[in-house]
């Protein structure tokens, strides 16, 4: 495929190259550049990161033609100049991979929390109720039918996303269910996609290192509904009105646990240690729903799945049967078998709201103490650190403040900022920068009836320190600590 064909639907300011030359691939890293490729020089995302144009010369030397939205000095001998390089990548990737998005029924789910659980539950419902082969793209991994592949971003960069969708289409998938991050919407990664249905779950404090304000964050999320045929929106969430305004003109189902004037309502909610039970009420349908995942947040996740399913032609009764057999998603309120008379749960909670939710949920079924282990990521939104410290102090009986992914910050400084939110009269924290040591201390200190909640990393199997990712899995560490305690108790 030629450059002229790839950029047929893109605003090109200048072709300073042979537009008839065959393009062999697309890349965004000069290290991946090869002869015949197009190198898209993307602006940096993180504060202080470099613009891709700084590496255009390296890519050109490797044989790739740089695609730029501004010329570096010196400019390469050949290049393509476009108005918006991120939009150009999305559009070119769709052309290069033969528009796989047109061969799939796409469903997009956005929200600060819950995306992973909702997409996994929806995948199961589609498979159980329609017998469909379903692809999934998200934080934990990429699934193509029963095959699993690693995921580096919640929503991949546009050229990787289109390659994955092509594999799904060629592999016989009918549906692709995606977590759609605010970054991917703001950065045009999903610009070339159109969704049969899109859902908004919630909007809570996170990612302000990038979006700066909650209003900007909401505006990014709302972009999803401009590229969808139907919408499912949580009416109880902050900024729900913004999402509804963005979805004006398309069929929309709002869901709630508090209001009766919306299209899908949860009534008679019963929260139990083994899960949640409620009546789902929709026009013409009432159905008892059982989901074996505890917490009020699980009711909201189930409602989102039910709303999407109805837009896709699946009744509440059909979806209910599937949800009753759901399994916990890795790292989301995940129970670890302990062999002791106390519990251990691993959860991805890394925002104030999600930390509060998991601790309140655990409190509801724990006869003993709630013991929390958590930290905050480095080089990310610092405003949530003291808030999370205050939440842990209020809702835990014992809490260990430790490292998450410190990245390029000092763990002790992150911990200091977390502790600044703890009130003077609150239960004092145990501080341990070494996450392995903190997990072991929490498990060694657990007694009958207690629940140890290890928060922040969930499914992640690494810890990023000074730019290097070291293998680290909370589940493995918990199991190792339990085994050491078991041996010592013998």
C-alpha positions in Angstrom: 0.0 0.0 0.0 1.3 3.5 -0.9 1.5 6.6 1.1 -0.9 8.3 -1.2 -3.5 5.6 -0.4 -2.8 5.6 3.3 -3.3 9.3 3.6 -6.4 9.5 1.3 -8.6 10.7 4.3 -5.9 12.7 6.1 -5.2 16.4 6.0 -1.7 16.4 4.5 0.2 19.7 4.2 3.1 18.4 2.2 4.4 15.2 0.6 8.2 15.6 0.4 8.7 12.0 -0.7 7.7 9.4 -3.3 3.9 9.0 -2.6 3.8 5.9 -4.9 6.4 4.0 -2.8 5.2 0.8 -1.1 4.7 1.2 2.7 5.8 -1.9 4.6 4.9 -1.0 8.1 4.1 1.8 10.7 6.0 2.6 13.8 6.2 5.3 16.5 9.7 4.4 17.8 12.8 5.2 15.8 14.3 2.1 17.3 11.7 0.0 15.4 12.1 1.9 12.1 13.1 -0.1 9.0 13.3 0.5 5.3 9.9 1.1 3.8 8.2 2.0 7.0 6.5 5.2 8.0 7.7 6.7 11.3 5.0 8.8 13.1 6.7 11.4 15.2 4.2 11.7 18.1 4.4 14.5 20.7 5.4 13.3 24.1 2.6 12.7 26.6 4.3 12.9 30.0 5.5 16.3 31.3 9.1 16.8 30.2 9.1 14.0 27.6 10.6 14.6 24.1 8.7 15.1 20.9 9.0 12.3 18.3 10.3 14.8 15.8 13.6 14.8 17.7 14.1 11.2 16.5 13.0 11.8 12.9 16.6 11.8 11.7 17.3 8.5 13.3 14.2 6.9 11.7 15.1 8.3 8.3 18.6 7.0 8.6 17.1 3.5 9.2 15.1 3.8 6.0 11.7 5.1 7.3 9.9 8.1 6.1 9.0 10.5 9.0 5.4 11.7 9.3 5.6 15.0 11.2 3.3 17.8 12.4 6.2 20.2 12.7 9.6 20.1 11.1 12.8 19.6 13.1 16.0 21.3 12.4 17.6 20.0 10.4 14.7 18.5 8.5 15.2 15.1 7.0 15.5 14.9 3.2 12.2 13.2 2.9 9.1 13.5 5.0 5.3 13.8 5.1 3.9 16.9 6.9 0.4 16.6 8.4 -1.9 18.8 10.4 -2.3 16.3 13.3 0.1 13.4 13.5 -1.9 11.4 16.0 -5.0 11.6 13.9 -2.9 10.7 10.8 -1.6 7.6 12.6 -5.1 6.4 13.5 -6.4 7.0 10.0 -3.4 5.5 8.2 -3.4 2.4 10.5 -7.1 1.8 9.6 -6.2 1.9 5.9 -3.0 -0.2 6.4 -4.8 -3.0 8.2 -7.8 -3.0 5.8 -10.3 -1.4 8.2 -10.8 -4.4 10.6 -13.1 -2.2 12.7 -15.7 -2.5 9.9 -15.7 -6.3 10.2 -16.3 -6.3 14.0 -19.1 -5.2 16.3 -17.3 -2.9 18.7 -18.2 -2.1 22.3 -16.3 0.6 24.2 -16.3 1.0 28.0 -14.9 4.1 29.7 -14.7 5.2 33.3 -12.1 5.7 36.1 -12.7 2.3 37.6 -14.6 -0.8 36.7 -13.7 -1.0 33.0 -11.7 -4.3 33.3 -14.5 -6.1 35.2 -17.3 -4.8 33.0 -15.5 -5.8 29.8 -14.7 -9.3 31.1 -18.2 -9.8 32.3 -19.6 -8.6 29.0 -17.3 -10.9 27.0 -18.7 -13.8 29.0 -22.3 -12.7 28.5 -21.8 -12.4 24.7 -20.2 -15.8 24.5 -22.9 -17.5 26.7 -25.9 -15.8 25.2 -25.0 -15.4 21.6 -22.4 -18.1 21.1 -20.2 -15.4 19.7 -16.4 -15.4 19.5 -15.3 -12.3 21.3 -12.0 -10.3 21.4 -11.1 -8.2 24.4 -8.7 -5.3 24.7 -7.9 -3.9 28.2 -5.6 -3.3 31.1 -5.1 -6.9 32.2 -4.4 -8.4 28.8 -5.7 -8.9 25.2 -7.9 -11.9 24.6 -8.7 -13.2 21.1 -11.2 -16.0 21.8 -9.4 -18.2 24.3 -5.9 -16.9 23.4 -4.2 -14.5 25.8 -1.6 -11.8 24.9 0.1 -9.2 27.1 -1.1 -5.6 27.2 1.1 -2.6 27.8 -1.6 0.1 27.8 -5.3 0.1 28.7 -6.0 1.1 25.1 -3.0 0.5 22.7 -1.5 3.1 20.4 -3.5 3.4 17.1 -1.3 1.2 14.9 -1.1 -1.6 17.5 -4.8 -1.3 18.1 -5.6 -1.8 14.4 -3.2 -4.7 14.2 -4.9 -6.4 17.1 -8.4 -5.8 15.6 -7.2 -7.3 12.3 -6.0 -10.4 14.2 -9.4 -10.5 15.9 -11.3 -10.2 12.6 -9.1 -12.7 10.8 -9.5 -15.1 13.8 -13.2 -15.2 13.5 -14.3 -12.8 16.2 -17.7 -11.2 15.8 -17.3 -8.7 18.7 -14.4 -6.7 20.1 -15.0 -5.4 23.6 -12.6 -2.6 24.6 -11.6 -0.6 27.6 -11.4 3.0 26.2 -9.1 5.2 28.3 -9.4 9.0 28.5 -5.8 9.2 27.2 -6.8 7.2 24.1 -9.7 9.5 23.4 -7.7 12.7 24.0 -4.8 11.4 21.9 -6.9 10.2 19.0 -5.9 6.5 19.3 -9.5 5.4 18.7 -10.3 8.2 16.2 -10.9 5.7 13.3 -13.3 3.5 15.3 -17.0 3.5 15.5 -18.8 1.6 18.4 -22.1 -0.2 18.2 -22.5 0.6 21.9 -20.4 2.6 24.4 -20.7 2.8 28.2 -19.7 5.4 30.9 -19.2 4.0 34.4 -17.9 6.8 36.6 -15.4 9.7 36.9 -13.3 10.0 40.0 -10.1 11.7 40.9 -7.2 10.3 38.7 -5.0 11.3 35.8 -4.9 15.0 36.7 -1.2 14.9 36.0 -2.3 14.8 32.3 -5.8 16.3 32.2 -5.2 19.0 34.8 -8.9 19.5 35.7 -11.8 17.1 36.2 -13.7 19.1 33.6 -11.0 18.3 31.0 -11.0 14.7 32.2 -14.8 14.5 31.7 -14.6 16.1 28.3 -12.1 13.5 27.1 -14.4 10.7 28.3 -17.4 12.3 26.6 -15.7 12.0 23.2 -16.6 8.3 23.1 -20.2 9.0 22.6 -19.6 11.0 19.4 -18.4 7.8 17.9 -21.1 5.4 19.1 -24.5 4.2 17.9 -25.9 3.7 21.4 -25.0 4.7 25.0 -25.1 3.3 28.5 -24.5 5.9 31.2 -24.4 5.7 35.0 -26.8 8.3 36.2 -25.4 8.3 39.7 -21.9 9.3 38.6 -20.4 12.7 38.6 -20.4 14.3 35.2 -23.2 12.0 34.0 -25.0 15.1 32.5 -21.9 15.8 30.4 -22.0 12.2 29.0 -25.8 12.4 28.4 -25.3 15.7 26.5 -22.6 14.1 24.4 -24.9 11.1 23.7 -27.8 13.3 22.6 -29.4 11.9 19.4 -28.5 8.2 20.0 -30.4 5.6 22.0 -29.3 5.9 25.6 -29.9 3.8 28.7 -29.1 5.4 32.0 -28.7 3.2 35.0 -28.9 3.8 38.8 -29.2 2.4 42.2 -30.8 5.6 43.5 -33.2 6.9 41.0 -36.5 5.5 39.5 -36.7 7.8 36.5 -34.1 6.1 34.4 -34.1 3.1 32.1 -32.4 0.5 34.2 -32.6 0.5 38.0 -31.3 -1.9 40.7 -33.7 -2.5 43.5 -33.8 -4.6 46.7 -30.0 -4.7 46.7 -28.4 -7.3 49.0 -24.7 -7.2 49.6 -23.2 -10.4 50.8 -19.7 -11.8 51.4 -20.0 -14.1 48.4 -21.4 -11.5 46.1 -24.4 -9.2 45.4 -28.1 -9.9 44.6 -30.6 -7.3 43.3 -33.7 -6.8 41.1 -32.9 -5.3 37.7 -35.9 -3.2 36.5 -36.1 -2.1 32.9 -39.0 -1.3 30.6 -40.9 -4.5 30.1 -38.5 -6.6 32.2 -37.7 -7.4 35.8 -35.0 -9.9 36.6 -33.3 -11.1 39.7 -29.5 -10.8 39.3 -26.9 -12.7 41.2 -23.2 -11.8 40.7 -20.6 -13.7 42.8 -18.4 -10.6 43.2 -19.0 -8.6 46.4 -19.6 -4.9 46.9 -21.9 -2.1 45.7 -19.5 -1.4 42.9 -20.3 -4.9 41.6 -24.0 -3.8 41.3 -23.0 -0.9 39.2 -20.7 -3.0 37.0 -23.5 -5.5 36.5 -26.0 -2.8 35.6 -23.5 -1.5 32.9 -23.2 -5.0 31.5 -27.0 -5.4 31.4 -27.5 -2.1 29.7 -25.0 -2.9 27.0 -26.5 -6.4 26.6 -30.0 -5.0 26.1 -28.7 -2.7 23.3 -27.1 -5.7 21.7 -30.4 -7.7 21.8 -29.8 -9.8 24.9 -32.6 -9.9 27.5 -32.1 -9.4 31.2 -33.1 -13.1 31.8 -30.4 -14.3 29.4 -27.7 -12.1 30.8 -28.7 -13.0 34.4 -28.0 -16.7 33.8 -24.5 -15.8 32.5 -23.6 -13.4 35.3 -24.6 -15.9 37.9 -21.6 -18.1 36.8 -19.1 -15.2 36.5 -15.6 -15.5 37.9 -13.6 -12.9 39.7 -11.3 -10.9 37.4 -7.7 -11.1 38.3 -6.6 -8.3 40.6 -10.2 -7.1 41.1 -11.4 -8.0 44.6 -9.5 -11.2 44.1 -9.5 -13.7 47.0 -6.2 -15.5 47.7 -6.6 -19.0 49.3 -4.8 -18.7 52.6 -5.2 -21.9 54.5 -5.6 -19.8 57.6 -8.5 -18.4 59.5 -8.1 -14.9 58.0 -8.6 -13.6 54.4 -6.4 -12.0 51.8 -7.8 -9.9 49.0 -5.9 -8.3 46.1 -7.4 -5.2 44.4 -6.3 -2.7 41.8 -7.6 0.2 43.9 -5.3 3.1 43.2 -7.6 6.1 43.4 -9.3 7.6 46.4 -12.8 6.4 45.4 -11.7 2.9 44.6 -9.7 2.6 47.8 -12.7 3.7 49.8 -15.0 1.3 47.9 -12.9 -1.8 48.5 -12.2 -1.0 52.1 -16.0 -0.4 52.8 -16.8 -3.6 50.9 -14.4 -5.7 52.9 -15.6 -4.1 56.2 -19.1 -5.4 55.3 -18.1 -9.0 55.5 -15.0 -9.0 57.8 -15.7 -10.0 61.4 -12.2 -9.0 62.5 -9.8 -6.2 61.5 -9.4 -4.7 58.1 -5.6 -4.6 57.4 -4.7 -2.5 54.3 -1.5 -2.4 52.3 -1.2 0.4 49.7 1.0 3.1 48.2 0.7 5.6 45.4 2.5 5.7 42.0 5.4 8.0 41.4 5.4 10.7 38.6 1.6 10.6 38.5 -1.2 12.7 40.0 0.1 13.8 43.4 -3.1 15.4 44.6 -4.7 12.0 45.5 -1.9 10.9 47.8 -3.0 12.7 51.0 -6.6 11.9 50.3 -5.8 8.2 50.0 -3.8 8.4 53.3 -6.8 9.9 55.0 -9.1 7.2 53.6 -6.8 4.3 54.7 -6.6 5.8 58.2 -10.4 6.2 58.5 -11.5 2.8 57.0 -8.7 0.4 58.1 -7.9 -0.9 61.6 -4.3 -1.4 60.6 -2.6 0.1 57.5 0.8 -0.2 55.9 1.9 2.6 53.6 4.4 1.3 51.1 5.6 1.6 47.5 3.5 1.1 44.5 5.4 2.0 41.3 7.7 4.7 42.6 9.1 5.2 39.0 11.6 8.1 39.3 10.5 9.4 42.7 11.9 8.5 46.1 9.5 6.1 47.9 10.0 7.9 51.2 8.9 11.2 49.7 5.7 9.6 48.2 5.0 8.0 51.6 5.5 11.4 53.3 2.9 13.0 51.0 0.4 10.2 51.7 0.8 10.6 55.4 0.2 14.3 55.2 -3.5 13.5 54.8 -3.7 11.5 58.0 -5.4 13.4 60.8 -3.5 13.7 64.0 -5.9 11.7 66.0 -6.2 8.9 63.4 -4.8 5.4 63.8 -1.0 5.8 63.0 0.4 4.1 60.0 3.0 1.5 59.6 5.5 2.6 57.0 7.6 0.3 54.9 9.0 1.4 51.5 9.8 -2.2 50.6 6.5 -3.6 49.3 7.5 -7.2 49.8 8.3 -6.5 53.4 5.0 -4.6 53.9 2.9 -7.5 52.5 4.7 -10.0 54.7 4.3 -7.8 57.8 0.6 -7.5 57.1 0.1 -11.2 56.6 2.3 -12.2 59.6 0.2 -9.8 61.8 -3.2 -11.1 60.6 -5.3 -12.9 63.2 -8.5 -14.9 63.2 -11.3 -13.1 61.3 -9.1 -10.4 59.8 -8.9 -9.5 56.2 -5.6 -8.3 54.6 -6.4 -6.0 51.6 -3.4 -5.5 49.3 -4.3 -2.5 47.1 -2.9 -0.6 44.1 -1.3 -3.1 41.7 -3.9 -5.7 41.2 -3.1 -7.7 38.0 0.3 -6.0 37.5 3.3 -8.3 37.6 6.0 -5.7 37.9 7.3 -2.8 40.0 8.8 0.2 38.2 11.8 1.7 39.9 14.0 4.4 38.3 12.7 3.5 34.9 13.3 -0.2 35.2 10.5 -2.8 35.6 11.3 -5.5 38.1 9.1 -8.6 38.4 6.7 -8.2 41.3 3.3 -9.8 41.7 1.2 -9.1 44.8 -0.5 -12.5 44.5 2.9 -14.3 44.4 4.2 -12.2 47.3 1.1 -12.9 49.4 1.3 -16.7 48.7 5.0 -16.6 49.6 4.3 -14.8 52.8 1.6 -17.3 53.7 3.9 -20.2 53.0 6.6 -18.8 55.3 4.1 -18.2 58.0 2.8 -21.7 57.5 6.3 -23.2 57.9 7.0 -21.1 61.0 3.7 -22.1 62.6 4.4 -25.8 62.3 
